[in-house]
Amino acid sequence: MRSGHTRVTVALFGLCIGCVAGCGVSSGESLAAPPAGTNEESSAHAILLSSQTIDFGIVPQGQERRHYVELKNTAGQPIEIERFETGCDCLRMSPAASHLDSGETAMMCLRLDLTAAREFVGTLMTQVAGMDREGKTVFSLSVHVDVRPVSYFRAFEELEEPTTAVPPLPVVMP
């Protein structure tokens, strides 16, 4: 029975890869592509991140999640983050732009929104890049999420239910 479940999951994964809104990935392509337009020449980024990798873990299909990242300007001058580029439209950084003076830190929210692609099941590995006015990458981070069908979580709920009823405690009156 398990192999039948695996075939269904793989079939859904193959069909739904192209369904994730804006990811631009079709069956057979890698999900680990960097966002379009990132400047690969920029090896020393001016922004230091609290985490280079965001792992949303296992998420039920069609759900939303948020993760907060601290950014610190390590350059000797102010930096304008003009825009964020992602490898998937299901990811958004907010605020949409930011100004950081030298040494300043800011908290940004990375939002994963799978509601537009409710049928997607599979692994998503992509990049998020912060771009300045000239289009140079000032930071980049990797994002990973395993999207599982809702039935996957129901199976765990069933395991957590007690299998035997516990008798009530006797009431003792003084």
Secondary structure by P-SEA (a helix, b strand, c coil): caaaaaaaaaaaaaacccccccccccccccccccccccccccccccccccccccccccccccbbbbbbbbbbbcccbbbbcccccccccccccccccccccccbbbbbbbbbbcccccccbbbbbbbbbbbcccccccccbbbbbbbbcaaaaaaaaaaacccccccccccccc
